[in-house]
Structure formats: structure tokens, C-alpha cells
Amino acid sequence: MSYGHRRKPFGNQARVSDDHGRTWSEPLTISDDGIGGDLGYPSTVQLADGSLLTVWYEVMREPRGRAVLRQARWQLSS
């Protein structure tokens, strides 16, 4: 599960469940370099090589900055 983290440090996090959502891991940082809390709604997919790709929107300049799409390719630790 990936989600926007709208408190400092601003960014996106993920948690993993090995039991169909009964329990969840501690937060994993996907990004933590946001300039503010106007970001999130991440979507994560697993690629053919097993890595994960997360895409989210983020406002780059405040106030009234333009929103962009950002991405991060990452892997779960073994």
C-alpha cells in the first residue's frame, strides 16, 4: 500500500502486509523531499523485473505552484 505522507518530511510512504491486510509493516520511505503537503495519491505497480514503480502528483512551488507528476522506482528489501 502506498500513500502520501503530508507531514514533515513530506513525501510518500508504503507499507507491506504478508497476511492479506491483517497487519502491516512499519512505513517504508518512497520519497521524502516534498516542499509541502500538496502531494500524494500515489499509484504503485510491480514491474516485470520485480521492482516497484510509484507515480504521484506534487506541487513544486508554493503558493499556487504548478503540479507535476513524479515517479520513483524502488525495491523491497530482502
N, CA, C, O and CB atoms as a CASP TS submission, in Angstrom:
PFRMAT TS
TARGET T0000
AUTHOR 0000-0000-0000
METHOD Language model
MODEL 1
PARENT N/A
ATOM      1  N   MET     1       0.849  -1.152   0.000  1.00  0.00           N
ATOM      2  CA  MET     1       0.000   0.000   0.000  1.00  0.00           C
ATOM      3  C   MET     1       0.902   1.225   0.000  1.00  0.00           C
ATOM      4  O   MET     1       1.797   1.337   0.838  1.00  0.00           O
ATOM      5  CB  MET     1      -0.970  -0.008   1.211  1.00  0.00           C
ATOM      6  N   SER     2       0.676   2.134  -0.925  1.00  0.00           N
ATOM      7  CA  SER     2       1.431   3.384  -0.948  1.00  0.00           C
ATOM      8  C   SER     2       0.477   4.536  -0.666  1.00  0.00           C
ATOM      9  O   SER     2      -0.699   4.481  -1.025  1.00  0.00           O
ATOM     10  CB  SER     2       2.154   3.582  -2.315  1.00  0.00           C
ATOM     11  N   TYR     3       0.994   5.584  -0.018  1.00  0.00           N
ATOM     12  CA  TYR     3       0.151   6.711   0.384  1.00  0.00           C
ATOM     13  C   TYR     3       0.997   7.961   0.552  1.00  0.00           C
ATOM     14  O   TYR     3       2.196   7.890   0.821  1.00  0.00           O
ATOM     15  CB  TYR     3      -0.603   6.395   1.690  1.00  0.00           C
ATOM     16  N   GLY     4       0.339   9.125   0.387  1.00  0.00           N
ATOM     17  CA  GLY     4       1.014  10.399   0.605  1.00  0.00           C
ATOM     18  C   GLY     4       1.223  10.644   2.085  1.00  0.00           C
ATOM     19  O   GLY     4       0.333  10.392   2.897  1.00  0.00           O
ATOM     20  N   HIS     5       2.398  11.136   2.431  1.00  0.00           N
ATOM     21  CA  HIS     5       2.735  11.479   3.818  1.00  0.00           C
ATOM     22  C   HIS     5       2.789  13.003   3.885  1.00  0.00           C
ATOM     23  O   HIS     5       3.766  13.615   3.454  1.00  0.00           O
ATOM     24  CB  HIS     5       4.116  10.818   4.282  1.00  0.00           C
ATOM     25  N   ARG     6       1.740  13.608   4.423  1.00  0.00           N
ATOM     26  CA  ARG     6       1.578  15.059   4.363  1.00  0.00           C
ATOM     27  C   ARG     6       1.977  15.759   5.654  1.00  0.00           C
ATOM     28  O   ARG     6       1.414  16.791   6.021  1.00  0.00           O
ATOM     29  CB  ARG     6       0.153  15.397   4.036  1.00  0.00           C
ATOM     30  N   ARG     7       2.948  15.186   6.325  1.00  0.00           N
ATOM     31  CA  ARG     7       3.594  15.822   7.476  1.00  0.00           C
ATOM     32  C   ARG     7       5.094  15.752   7.226  1.00  0.00           C
ATOM     33  O   ARG     7       5.563  14.876   6.499  1.00  0.00           O
ATOM     34  CB  ARG     7       3.195  15.120   8.847  1.00  0.00           C
ATOM     35  N   LYS     8       5.847  16.668   7.823  1.00  0.00           N
ATOM     36  CA  LYS     8       7.297  16.657   7.603  1.00  0.00           C
ATOM     37  C   LYS     8       7.879  15.331   8.057  1.00  0.00           C
ATOM     38  O   LYS     8       7.500  14.845   9.122  1.00  0.00           O
ATOM     39  CB  LYS     8       7.978  17.826   8.351  1.00  0.00           C
ATOM     40  N   PRO     9       8.761  14.736   7.317  1.00  0.00           N
ATOM     41  CA  PRO     9       9.186  15.138   5.972  1.00  0.00           C
ATOM     42  C   PRO     9       8.128  14.746   4.936  1.00  0.00           C
ATOM     43  O   PRO     9       7.701  13.593   4.885  1.00  0.00           O
ATOM     44  CB  PRO     9      10.550  14.493   5.618  1.00  0.00           C
ATOM     45  N   PHE    10       7.710  15.709   4.114  1.00  0.00           N
ATOM     46  CA  PHE    10       6.668  15.490   3.125  1.00  0.00           C
ATOM     47  C   PHE    10       7.137  14.521   2.048  1.00  0.00           C
ATOM     48  O   PHE    10       8.273  14.596   1.580  1.00  0.00           O
ATOM     49  CB  PHE    10       6.244  16.814   2.496  1.00  0.00           C
ATOM     50  N   GLY    11       6.253  13.615   1.664  1.00  0.00           N
ATOM     51  CA  GLY    11       6.627  12.658   0.623  1.00  0.00           C
ATOM     52  C   GLY    11       5.601  11.546   0.500  1.00  0.00           C
ATOM     53  O   GLY    11       4.403  11.760   0.683  1.00  0.00           O
ATOM     54  N   ASN    12       6.083  10.378   0.194  1.00  0.00           N
ATOM     55  CA  ASN    12       5.228   9.206   0.029  1.00  0.00           C
ATOM     56  C   ASN    12       5.840   8.036   0.765  1.00  0.00           C
ATOM     57  O   ASN    12       7.060   7.885   0.832  1.00  0.00           O
ATOM     58  CB  ASN    12       5.026   8.865  -1.464  1.00  0.00           C
ATOM     59  N   GLN    13       4.968   7.213   1.316  1.00  0.00           N
ATOM     60  CA  GLN    13       5.409   6.038   2.057  1.00  0.00           C
ATOM     61  C   GLN    13       4.641   4.822   1.580  1.00  0.00           C
ATOM     62  O   GLN    13       3.647   4.936   0.862  1.00  0.00           O
ATOM     63  CB  GLN    13       5.222   6.237   3.574  1.00  0.00           C
ATOM     64  N   ALA    14       5.112   3.665   1.985  1.00  0.00           N
ATOM     65  CA  ALA    14       4.433   2.411   1.675  1.00  0.00           C
ATOM     66  C   ALA    14       4.490   1.521   2.908  1.00  0.00           C
ATOM     67  O   ALA    14       5.358   1.670   3.768  1.00  0.00           O
ATOM     68  CB  ALA    14       5.078   1.701   0.437  1.00  0.00           C
ATOM     69  N   ARG    15       3.555   0.605   2.970  1.00  0.00           N
ATOM     70  CA  ARG    15       3.566  -0.441   3.993  1.00  0.00           C
ATOM     71  C   ARG    15       3.230  -1.750   3.294  1.00  0.00           C
ATOM     72  O   ARG    15       2.526  -1.766   2.285  1.00  0.00           O
ATOM     73  CB  ARG    15       2.547  -0.131   5.164  1.00  0.00           C
ATOM     74  N   VAL    16       3.737  -2.841   3.839  1.00  0.00           N
ATOM     75  CA  VAL    16       3.556  -4.157   3.235  1.00  0.00           C
ATOM     76  C   VAL    16       2.815  -5.054   4.216  1.00  0.00           C
ATOM     77  O   VAL    16       3.074  -5.027   5.419  1.00  0.00           O
ATOM     78  CB  VAL    16       4.921  -4.783   2.835  1.00  0.00           C
ATOM     79  N   SER    17       1.895  -5.846   3.691  1.00  0.00           N
ATOM     80  CA  SER    17       1.189  -6.834   4.502  1.00  0.00           C
ATOM     81  C   SER    17       1.452  -8.217   3.925  1.00  0.00           C
ATOM     82  O   SER    17       1.325  -8.429   2.719  1.00  0.00           O
ATOM     83  CB  SER    17      -0.341  -6.535   4.555  1.00  0.00           C
ATOM     84  N   ASP    18       1.815  -9.145   4.782  1.00  0.00           N
ATOM     85  CA  ASP    18       2.025 -10.532   4.373  1.00  0.00           C
ATOM     86  C   ASP    18       0.843 -11.425   4.746  1.00  0.00           C
ATOM     87  O   ASP    18       0.869 -12.634   4.512  1.00  0.00           O
ATOM     88  CB  ASP    18       3.298 -11.074   5.003  1.00  0.00           C
ATOM     89  N   ASP    19      -0.199 -10.815   5.331  1.00  0.00           N
ATOM     90  CA  ASP    19      -1.347 -11.604   5.776  1.00  0.00           C
ATOM     91  C   ASP    19      -2.676 -10.996   5.308  1.00  0.00           C
ATOM     92  O   ASP    19      -3.660 -10.964   6.048  1.00  0.00           O
ATOM     93  CB  ASP    19      -1.338 -11.723   7.299  1.00  0.00           C
ATOM     94  N   HIS    20      -2.675 -10.523   4.075  1.00  0.00           N
ATOM     95  CA  HIS    20      -3.896 -10.004   3.440  1.00  0.00           C
ATOM     96  C   HIS    20      -4.505  -8.821   4.187  1.00  0.00           C
ATOM     97  O   HIS    20      -5.727  -8.677   4.227  1.00  0.00           O
ATOM     98  CB  HIS    20      -4.923 -11.106   3.334  1.00  0.00           C
ATOM     99  N   GLY    21      -3.662  -7.975   4.779  1.00  0.00           N
ATOM    100  CA  GLY    21      -4.135  -6.750   5.405  1.00  0.00           C
ATOM    101  C   GLY    21      -4.462  -6.821   6.876  1.00  0.00           C
ATOM    102  O   GLY    21      -4.942  -5.840   7.444  1.00  0.00           O
ATOM    103  N   ARG    22      -4.218  -7.939   7.503  1.00  0.00           N
ATOM    104  CA  ARG    22      -4.460  -8.015   8.955  1.00  0.00           C
ATOM    105  C   ARG    22      -3.457  -7.164   9.714  1.00  0.00           C
ATOM    106  O   ARG    22      -3.821  -6.431  10.634  1.00  0.00           O
ATOM    107  CB  ARG    22      -4.385  -9.475   9.445  1.00  0.00           C
ATOM    108  N   THR    23      -2.191  -7.263   9.326  1.00  0.00           N
ATOM    109  CA  THR    23      -1.136  -6.465   9.946  1.00  0.00           C
ATOM    110  C   THR    23      -0.302  -5.845   8.835  1.00  0.00           C
ATOM    111  O   THR    23      -0.290  -6.325   7.702  1.00  0.00           O
ATOM    112  CB  THR    23      -0.246  -7.332  10.904  1.00  0.00           C
ATOM    113  N   TRP    24       0.397  -4.763   9.186  1.00  0.00           N
ATOM    114  CA  TRP    24       1.187  -4.016   8.203  1.00  0.00           C
ATOM    115  C   TRP    24       2.592  -3.749   8.740  1.00  0.00           C
ATOM    116  O   TRP    24       2.801  -3.655   9.949  1.00  0.00           O
ATOM    117  CB  TRP    24       0.489  -2.682   7.843  1.00  0.00           C
ATOM    118  N   SER    25       3.539  -3.630   7.832  1.00  0.00           N
ATOM    119  CA  SER    25       4.925  -3.318   8.197  1.00  0.00           C
ATOM    120  C   SER    25       5.019  -1.878   8.694  1.00  0.00           C
ATOM    121  O   SER    25       4.069  -1.102   8.599  1.00  0.00           O
ATOM    122  CB  SER    25       5.878  -3.538   6.989  1.00  0.00           C
ATOM    123  N   GLU    26       6.167  -1.557   9.213  1.00  0.00           N
ATOM    124  CA  GLU    26       6.490  -0.164   9.517  1.00  0.00           C
ATOM    125  C   GLU    26       6.544   0.596   8.188  1.00  0.00           C
ATOM    126  O   GLU    26       6.691  -0.026   7.136  1.00  0.00           O
ATOM    127  CB  GLU    26       7.858  -0.043  10.310  1.00  0.00           C
ATOM    128  N   PRO    27       6.426   1.936   8.216  1.00  0.00           N
ATOM    129  CA  PRO    27       6.460   2.695   6.966  1.00  0.00           C
ATOM    130  C   PRO    27       7.792   2.560   6.242  1.00  0.00           C
ATOM    131  O   PRO    27       8.856   2.555   6.862  1.00  0.00           O
ATOM    132  CB  PRO    27       6.176   4.156   7.238  1.00  0.00           C
ATOM    133  N   LEU    28       7.716   2.452   4.930  1.00  0.00           N
ATOM    134  CA  LEU    28       8.881   2.469   4.045  1.00  0.00           C
ATOM    135  C   LEU    28       8.848   3.793   3.294  1.00  0.00           C
ATOM    136  O   LEU    28       7.799   4.178   2.779  1.00  0.00           O
ATOM    137  CB  LEU    28       8.885   1.236   3.050  1.00  0.00           C
ATOM    138  N   THR    29       9.965   4.490   3.222  1.00  0.00           N
ATOM    139  CA  THR    29      10.002   5.780   2.543  1.00  0.00           C
ATOM    140  C   THR    29      10.210   5.581   1.051  1.00  0.00           C
ATOM    141  O   THR    29      11.175   4.949   0.621  1.00  0.00           O
ATOM    142  CB  THR    29      11.111   6.669   3.124  1.00  0.00           C
ATOM    143  N   ILE    30       9.283   6.132   0.266  1.00  0.00           N
ATOM    144  CA  ILE    30       9.438   6.160  -1.192  1.00  0.00           C
ATOM    145  C   ILE    30      10.066   7.486  -1.591  1.00  0.00           C
ATOM    146  O   ILE    30      10.989   7.519  -2.405  1.00  0.00           O
ATOM    147  CB  ILE    30       8.066   5.957  -1.914  1.00  0.00           C
ATOM    148  N   SER    31       9.569   8.576  -1.022  1.00  0.00           N
ATOM    149  CA  SER    31      10.142   9.908  -1.234  1.00  0.00           C
ATOM    150  C   SER    31       9.970  10.692   0.052  1.00  0.00           C
ATOM    151  O   SER    31       9.023  10.468   0.805  1.00  0.00           O
ATOM    152  CB  SER    31       9.464  10.647  -2.445  1.00  0.00           C
ATOM    153  N   ASP    32      10.898  11.622   0.301  1.00  0.00           N
ATOM    154  CA  ASP    32      10.789  12.474   1.489  1.00  0.00           C
ATOM    155  C   ASP    32      11.344  13.869   1.224  1.00  0.00           C
ATOM    156  O   ASP    32      11.831  14.539   2.135  1.00  0.00           O
ATOM    157  CB  ASP    32      11.524  11.835   2.672  1.00  0.00           C
ATOM    158  N   ASP    33      11.263  14.300  -0.042  1.00  0.00           N
ATOM    159  CA  ASP    33      11.829  15.589  -0.425  1.00  0.00           C
ATOM    160  C   ASP    33      10.783  16.592  -0.905  1.00  0.00           C
ATOM    161  O   ASP    33      11.116  17.535  -1.624  1.00  0.00           O
ATOM    162  CB  ASP    33      12.853  15.386  -1.500  1.00  0.00           C
ATOM    163  N   GLY    34       9.524  16.399  -0.515  1.00  0.00           N
ATOM    164  CA  GLY    34       8.478  17.336  -0.908  1.00  0.00           C
ATOM    165  C   GLY    34       8.643  18.670  -0.212  1.00  0.00           C
ATOM    166  O   GLY    34       9.121  18.728   0.921  1.00  0.00           O
ATOM    167  N   ILE    35       8.244  19.759  -0.894  1.00  0.00           N
ATOM    168  CA  ILE    35       8.373  21.084  -0.278  1.00  0.00           C
ATOM    169  C   ILE    35       7.170  21.431   0.579  1.00  0.00           C
ATOM    170  O   ILE    35       7.216  22.391   1.349  1.00  0.00           O
ATOM    171  CB  ILE    35       8.560  22.146  -1.346  1.00  0.00           C
ATOM    172  N   GLY    36       6.099  20.670   0.459  1.00  0.00           N
ATOM    173  CA  GLY    36       4.901  20.914   1.238  1.00  0.00           C
ATOM    174  C   GLY    36       3.978  19.714   1.160  1.00  0.00           C
ATOM    175  O   GLY    36       4.308  18.689   0.565  1.00  0.00           O
ATOM    176  N   GLY    37       2.812  19.864   1.775  1.00  0.00           N
ATOM    177  CA  GLY    37       1.889  18.758   1.865  1.00  0.00           C
ATOM    178  C   GLY    37       0.958  18.582   0.684  1.00  0.00           C
ATOM    179  O   GLY    37       0.121  17.680   0.692  1.00  0.00           O
ATOM    180  N   ASP    38       1.084  19.430  -0.345  1.00  0.00           N
ATOM    181  CA  ASP    38       0.217  19.298  -1.516  1.00  0.00           C
ATOM    182  C   ASP    38       0.844  18.292  -2.473  1.00  0.00           C
ATOM    183  O   ASP    38       1.460  18.655  -3.475  1.00  0.00           O
ATOM    184  CB  ASP    38      -0.001  20.679  -2.220  1.00  0.00           C
ATOM    185  N   LEU    39       0.670  17.029  -2.136  1.00  0.00           N
ATOM    186  CA  LEU    39       1.242  15.924  -2.920  1.00  0.00           C
ATOM    187  C   LEU    39       0.511  14.651  -2.555  1.00  0.00           C
ATOM    188  O   LEU    39      -0.261  14.615  -1.598  1.00  0.00           O
ATOM    189  CB  LEU    39       2.777  15.773  -2.667  1.00  0.00           C
ATOM    190  N   GLY    40       0.758  13.620  -3.318  1.00  0.00           N
ATOM    191  CA  GLY    40       0.228  12.326  -2.931  1.00  0.00           C
ATOM    192  C   GLY    40      -0.590  11.631  -3.987  1.00  0.00           C
ATOM    193  O   GLY    40      -0.334  11.766  -5.184  1.00  0.00           O
ATOM    194  N   TYR    41      -1.576  10.886  -3.535  1.00  0.00           N
ATOM    195  CA  TYR    41      -2.378   9.981  -4.365  1.00  0.00           C
ATOM    196  C   TYR    41      -1.481   9.079  -5.206  1.00  0.00           C
ATOM    197  O   TYR    41      -1.670   8.962  -6.417  1.00  0.00           O
ATOM    198  CB  TYR    41      -3.325  10.783  -5.275  1.00  0.00           C
ATOM    199  N   PRO    42      -0.501   8.439  -4.559  1.00  0.00           N
ATOM    200  CA  PRO    42       0.417   7.592  -5.320  1.00  0.00           C
ATOM    201  C   PRO    42      -0.263   6.327  -5.837  1.00  0.00           C
ATOM    202  O   PRO    42      -1.212   5.810  -5.247  1.00  0.00           O
ATOM    203  CB  PRO    42       1.613   7.217  -4.461  1.00  0.00           C
ATOM    204  N   SER    43       0.255   5.864  -6.944  1.00  0.00           N
ATOM    205  CA  SER    43      -0.166   4.593  -7.524  1.00  0.00           C
ATOM    206  C   SER    43       1.090   3.774  -7.752  1.00  0.00           C
ATOM    207  O   SER    43       2.045   4.258  -8.361  1.00  0.00           O
ATOM    208  CB  SER    43      -0.976   4.795  -8.860  1.00  0.00           C
ATOM    209  N   THR    44       1.100   2.538  -7.270  1.00  0.00           N
ATOM    210  CA  THR    44       2.288   1.690  -7.354  1.00  0.00           C
ATOM    211  C   THR    44       1.961   0.417  -8.115  1.00  0.00           C
ATOM    212  O   THR    44       0.927  -0.213  -7.891  1.00  0.00           O
ATOM    213  CB  THR    44       2.825   1.355  -5.948  1.00  0.00           C
ATOM    214  N   VAL    45       2.860   0.050  -9.019  1.00  0.00           N
ATOM    215  CA  VAL    45       2.736  -1.205  -9.765  1.00  0.00           C
ATOM    216  C   VAL    45       4.052  -1.960  -9.662  1.00  0.00           C
ATOM    217  O   VAL    45       5.115  -1.367  -9.479  1.00  0.00           O
ATOM    218  CB  VAL    45       2.358  -0.947 -11.262  1.00  0.00           C
ATOM    219  N   GLN    46       3.961  -3.277  -9.782  1.00  0.00           N
ATOM    220  CA  GLN    46       5.155  -4.109  -9.818  1.00  0.00           C
ATOM    221  C   GLN    46       5.519  -4.356 -11.278  1.00  0.00           C
ATOM    222  O   GLN    46       4.676  -4.762 -12.077  1.00  0.00           O
ATOM    223  CB  GLN    46       4.932  -5.457  -9.054  1.00  0.00           C
ATOM    224  N   LEU    47       6.782  -4.107 -11.620  1.00  0.00           N
ATOM    225  CA  LEU    47       7.269  -4.286 -12.983  1.00  0.00           C
ATOM    226  C   LEU    47       7.736  -5.722 -13.202  1.00  0.00           C
ATOM    227  O   LEU    47       7.888  -6.487 -12.250  1.00  0.00           O
ATOM    228  CB  LEU    47       8.411  -3.302 -13.280  1.00  0.00           C
ATOM    229  N   ALA    48       7.960  -6.075 -14.453  1.00  0.00           N
ATOM    230  CA  ALA    48       8.323  -7.453 -14.816  1.00  0.00           C
ATOM    231  C   ALA    48       9.577  -7.942 -14.087  1.00  0.00           C
ATOM    232  O   ALA    48       9.698  -9.133 -13.799  1.00  0.00           O
ATOM    233  CB  ALA    48       8.540  -7.551 -16.320  1.00  0.00           C
ATOM    234  N   ASP    49      10.510  -7.032 -13.788  1.00  0.00           N
ATOM    235  CA  ASP    49      11.752  -7.439 -13.116  1.00  0.00           C
ATOM    236  C   ASP    49      11.605  -7.520 -11.595  1.00  0.00           C
ATOM    237  O   ASP    49      12.580  -7.795 -10.896  1.00  0.00           O
ATOM    238  CB  ASP    49      12.866  -6.470 -13.464  1.00  0.00           C
ATOM    239  N   GLY    50      10.391  -7.280 -11.075  1.00  0.00           N
ATOM    240  CA  GLY    50      10.149  -7.359  -9.642  1.00  0.00           C
ATOM    241  C   GLY    50      10.267  -6.035  -8.914  1.00  0.00           C
ATOM    242  O   GLY    50       9.856  -5.931  -7.759  1.00  0.00           O
ATOM    243  N   SER    51      10.825  -5.009  -9.569  1.00  0.00           N
ATOM    244  CA  SER    51      10.919  -3.701  -8.932  1.00  0.00           C
ATOM    245  C   SER    51       9.532  -3.056  -8.911  1.00  0.00           C
ATOM    246  O   SER    51       8.608  -3.521  -9.578  1.00  0.00           O
ATOM    247  CB  SER    51      11.946  -2.791  -9.675  1.00  0.00           C
ATOM    248  N   LEU    52       9.405  -1.984  -8.141  1.00  0.00           N
ATOM    249  CA  LEU    52       8.139  -1.271  -7.986  1.00  0.00           C
ATOM    250  C   LEU    52       8.280   0.126  -8.573  1.00  0.00           C
ATOM    251  O   LEU    52       9.337   0.747  -8.460  1.00  0.00           O
ATOM    252  CB  LEU    52       7.713  -1.200  -6.492  1.00  0.00           C
ATOM    253  N   LEU    53       7.225   0.617  -9.195  1.00  0.00           N
ATOM    254  CA  LEU    53       7.196   1.969  -9.746  1.00  0.00           C
ATOM    255  C   LEU    53       6.021   2.690  -9.114  1.00  0.00           C
ATOM    256  O   LEU    53       4.879   2.240  -9.204  1.00  0.00           O
ATOM    257  CB  LEU    53       7.086   1.959 -11.312  1.00  0.00           C
ATOM    258  N   THR    54       6.311   3.816  -8.474  1.00  0.00           N
ATOM    259  CA  THR    54       5.275   4.634  -7.850  1.00  0.00           C
ATOM    260  C   THR    54       5.249   5.984  -8.553  1.00  0.00           C
ATOM    261  O   THR    54       6.289   6.605  -8.770  1.00  0.00           O
ATOM    262  CB  THR    54       5.526   4.802  -6.314  1.00  0.00           C
ATOM    263  N   VAL    55       4.041   6.431  -8.906  1.00  0.00           N
ATOM    264  CA  VAL    55       3.828   7.732  -9.551  1.00  0.00           C
ATOM    265  C   VAL    55       2.858   8.515  -8.681  1.00  0.00           C
ATOM    266  O   VAL    55       1.885   7.950  -8.181  1.00  0.00           O
ATOM    267  CB  VAL    55       3.277   7.575 -11.026  1.00  0.00           C
ATOM    268  N   TRP    56       3.112   9.833  -8.489  1.00  0.00           N
ATOM    269  CA  TRP    56       2.240  10.680  -7.688  1.00  0.00           C
ATOM    270  C   TRP    56       2.274  12.106  -8.225  1.00  0.00           C
ATOM    271  O   TRP    56       3.159  12.458  -9.004  1.00  0.00           O
ATOM    272  CB  TRP    56       2.657  10.647  -6.202  1.00  0.00           C
ATOM    273  N   TYR    57       1.304  12.932  -7.805  1.00  0.00           N
ATOM    274  CA  TYR    57       1.316  14.345  -8.161  1.00  0.00           C
ATOM    275  C   TYR    57       1.983  15.110  -7.024  1.00  0.00           C
ATOM    276  O   TYR    57       1.982  14.675  -5.873  1.00  0.00           O
ATOM    277  CB  TYR    57      -0.132  14.882  -8.435  1.00  0.00           C
ATOM    278  N   GLU    58       2.549  16.258  -7.376  1.00  0.00           N
ATOM    279  CA  GLU    58       3.166  17.101  -6.356  1.00  0.00           C
ATOM    280  C   GLU    58       3.227  18.537  -6.862  1.00  0.00           C
ATOM    281  O   GLU    58       3.591  18.787  -8.011  1.00  0.00           O
ATOM    282  CB  GLU    58       4.585  16.586  -5.990  1.00  0.00           C
ATOM    283  N   VAL    59       2.866  19.480  -5.991  1.00  0.00           N
ATOM    284  CA  VAL    59       3.011  20.899  -6.308  1.00  0.00           C
ATOM    285  C   VAL    59       4.445  21.284  -5.972  1.00  0.00           C
ATOM    286  O   VAL    59       4.900  21.093  -4.844  1.00  0.00           O
ATOM    287  CB  VAL    59       1.970  21.790  -5.517  1.00  0.00           C
ATOM    288  N   MET    60       5.147  21.824  -6.951  1.00  0.00           N
ATOM    289  CA  MET    60       6.575  22.091  -6.791  1.00  0.00           C
ATOM    290  C   MET    60       6.895  23.454  -6.205  1.00  0.00           C
ATOM    291  O   MET    60       7.932  23.614  -5.562  1.00  0.00           O
ATOM    292  CB  MET    60       7.250  21.962  -8.102  1.00  0.00           C
ATOM    293  N   ARG    61       6.041  24.433  -6.408  1.00  0.00           N
ATOM    294  CA  ARG    61       6.283  25.759  -5.849  1.00  0.00           C
ATOM    295  C   ARG    61       5.028  26.220  -5.129  1.00  0.00           C
ATOM    296  O   ARG    61       3.911  26.034  -5.611  1.00  0.00           O
ATOM    297  CB  ARG    61       6.694  26.774  -6.954  1.00  0.00           C
ATOM    298  N   GLU    62       5.233  26.821  -3.972  1.00  0.00           N
ATOM    299  CA  GLU    62       4.089  27.353  -3.239  1.00  0.00           C
ATOM    300  C   GLU    62       4.270  28.852  -3.070  1.00  0.00           C
ATOM    301  O   GLU    62       5.419  29.288  -3.001  1.00  0.00           O
ATOM    302  CB  GLU    62       3.928  26.654  -1.859  1.00  0.00           C
ATOM    303  N   PRO    63       3.239  29.672  -2.996  1.00  0.00           N
ATOM    304  CA  PRO    63       1.841  29.294  -3.199  1.00  0.00           C
ATOM    305  C   PRO    63       1.498  29.252  -4.691  1.00  0.00           C
ATOM    306  O   PRO    63       2.207  29.815  -5.526  1.00  0.00           O
ATOM    307  CB  PRO    63       0.908  30.278  -2.466  1.00  0.00           C
ATOM    308  N   ARG    64       0.417  28.584  -4.994  1.00  0.00           N
ATOM    309  CA  ARG    64      -0.128  28.491  -6.349  1.00  0.00           C
ATOM    310  C   ARG    64       0.864  27.975  -7.367  1.00  0.00           C
ATOM    311  O   ARG    64       0.887  28.428  -8.511  1.00  0.00           O
ATOM    312  CB  ARG    64      -0.622  29.826  -6.786  1.00  0.00           C
ATOM    313  N   GLY    65       1.664  27.048  -6.959  1.00  0.00           N
ATOM    314  CA  GLY    65       2.602  26.441  -7.890  1.00  0.00           C
ATOM    315  C   GLY    65       1.896  25.478  -8.829  1.00  0.00           C
ATOM    316  O   GLY    65       0.724  25.148  -8.651  1.00  0.00           O
ATOM    317  N   ARG    66       2.629  25.046  -9.816  1.00  0.00           N
ATOM    318  CA  ARG    66       2.081  24.072 -10.758  1.00  0.00           C
ATOM    319  C   ARG    66       2.332  22.675 -10.248  1.00  0.00           C
ATOM    320  O   ARG    66       3.358  22.389  -9.631  1.00  0.00           O
ATOM    321  CB  ARG    66       2.690  24.249 -12.157  1.00  0.00           C
ATOM    322  N   ALA    67       1.376  21.812 -10.518  1.00  0.00           N
ATOM    323  CA  ALA    67       1.520  20.422 -10.120  1.00  0.00           C
ATOM    324  C   ALA    67       2.219  19.646 -11.224  1.00  0.00           C
ATOM    325  O   ALA    67       2.018  19.914 -12.408  1.00  0.00           O
ATOM    326  CB  ALA    67       0.151  19.798  -9.799  1.00  0.00           C
ATOM    327  N   VAL    68       3.028  18.696 -10.832  1.00  0.00           N
ATOM    328  CA  VAL    68       3.734  17.828 -11.772  1.00  0.00           C
ATOM    329  C   VAL    68       3.497  16.382 -11.348  1.00  0.00           C
ATOM    330  O   VAL    68       3.050  16.116 -10.232  1.00  0.00           O
ATOM    331  CB  VAL    68       5.269  18.161 -11.819  1.00  0.00           C
ATOM    332  N   LEU    69       3.797  15.464 -12.243  1.00  0.00           N
ATOM    333  CA  LEU    69       3.823  14.052 -11.895  1.00  0.00           C
ATOM    334  C   LEU    69       5.260  13.672 -11.613  1.00  0.00           C
ATOM    335  O   LEU    69       6.161  14.015 -12.379  1.00  0.00           O
ATOM    336  CB  LEU    69       3.217  13.167 -13.026  1.00  0.00           C
ATOM    337  N   ARG    70       5.476  12.970 -10.525  1.00  0.00           N
ATOM    338  CA  ARG    70       6.804  12.474 -10.178  1.00  0.00           C
ATOM    339  C   ARG    70       6.733  10.966 -10.098  1.00  0.00           C
ATOM    340  O   ARG    70       5.655  10.379 -10.014  1.00  0.00           O
ATOM    341  CB  ARG    70       7.316  13.085  -8.837  1.00  0.00           C
ATOM    342  N   GLN    71       7.903  10.352 -10.125  1.00  0.00           N
ATOM    343  CA  GLN    71       7.960   8.891 -10.047  1.00  0.00           C
ATOM    344  C   GLN    71       9.195   8.460  -9.279  1.00  0.00           C
ATOM    345  O   GLN    71      10.186   9.184  -9.181  1.00  0.00           O
ATOM    346  CB  GLN    71       7.960   8.263 -11.456  1.00  0.00           C
ATOM    347  N   ALA    72       9.101   7.261  -8.740  1.00  0.00           N
ATOM    348  CA  ALA    72      10.252   6.618  -8.087  1.00  0.00           C
ATOM    349  C   ALA    72      10.181   5.133  -8.391  1.00  0.00           C
ATOM    350  O   ALA    72       9.126   4.506  -8.286  1.00  0.00           O
ATOM    351  CB  ALA    72      10.264   6.879  -6.528  1.00  0.00           C
ATOM    352  N   ARG    73      11.307   4.595  -8.763  1.00  0.00           N
ATOM    353  CA  ARG    73      11.425   3.142  -8.966  1.00  0.00           C
ATOM    354  C   ARG    73      12.198   2.617  -7.773  1.00  0.00           C
ATOM    355  O   ARG    73      13.260   3.141  -7.437  1.00  0.00           O
ATOM    356  CB  ARG    73      12.146   2.774 -10.343  1.00  0.00           C
ATOM    357  N   TRP    74      11.668   1.578  -7.127  1.00  0.00           N
ATOM    358  CA  TRP    74      12.258   1.112  -5.880  1.00  0.00           C
ATOM    359  C   TRP    74      12.017  -0.382  -5.726  1.00  0.00           C
ATOM    360  O   TRP    74      11.284  -0.993  -6.504  1.00  0.00           O
ATOM    361  CB  TRP    74      11.679   1.883  -4.676  1.00  0.00           C
ATOM    362  N   GLN    75      12.647  -0.957  -4.710  1.00  0.00           N
ATOM    363  CA  GLN    75      12.512  -2.393  -4.446  1.00  0.00           C
ATOM    364  C   GLN    75      12.307  -2.612  -2.962  1.00  0.00           C
ATOM    365  O   GLN    75      12.746  -1.815  -2.133  1.00  0.00           O
ATOM    366  CB  GLN    75      13.755  -3.174  -4.944  1.00  0.00           C
ATOM    367  N   LEU    76      11.637  -3.697  -2.642  1.00  0.00           N
ATOM    368  CA  LEU    76      11.533  -4.115  -1.253  1.00  0.00           C
ATOM    369  C   LEU    76      12.840  -4.779  -0.851  1.00  0.00           C
ATOM    370  O   LEU    76      13.425  -5.530  -1.631  1.00  0.00           O
ATOM    371  CB  LEU    76      10.327  -5.075  -1.039  1.00  0.00           C
ATOM    372  N   SER    77      13.290  -4.508   0.349  1.00  0.00           N
ATOM    373  CA  SER    77      14.493  -5.162   0.862  1.00  0.00           C
ATOM    374  C   SER    77      14.198  -6.627   1.106  1.00  0.00           C
ATOM    375  O   SER    77      13.092  -6.990   1.508  1.00  0.00           O
ATOM    376  CB  SER    77      14.990  -4.481   2.160  1.00  0.00           C
ATOM    377  N   SER    78      15.184  -7.463   0.864  1.00  0.00           N
ATOM    378  CA  SER    78      15.010  -8.907   1.103  1.00  0.00           C
ATOM    379  C   SER    78      15.205  -9.250   2.542  1.00  0.00           C
ATOM    380  O   SER    78      15.096 -10.417   2.919  1.00  0.00           O
ATOM    381  CB  SER    78      15.971  -9.715   0.261  1.00  0.00           C
TER
END
